[in-house]
Amino acid sequence: MNLVKEIVMFDDATIEKVKREAELAANEAQSHYLNTIGEDAYCGFGWVTVMVTRTNSREAKALEKMGFKKSWQRKKMDNWSPGNYRGQSMSVREVGATAYARVLSDYGFKAYSESRAD
């Protein structure tokens, strides 16, 4: 059975656990980047996108509980704030979004990171 189909059956505590793991991964990746490379002057955005069958599916509702919102694109949910970083560095935002998406992918979601320069 596909893990995504199983995760949408999980209770709120399990969904919160996945959210915490993903946020922790994003925060650690961002902190590591800032401590080793520093904050660059390249401003931009980084976010996580998850492909869903429908934006009103159980899978999408689980993602909403994790802080995702419906994307402007069909069959996608977005999280524009993966991690606690509040600066403008696109590079820091990208590494956080990538780490967050990797955790969701490990749980079976079709997640990936995206970015755009400002």
Summary of the structure (lengths in Angstrom):
residues: 118
radius of gyration: 14.1
end to end distance: 41.0
largest distance: 45.2
contacts: 377
relative contact order: 0.26
helix: 47%
strand: 20%
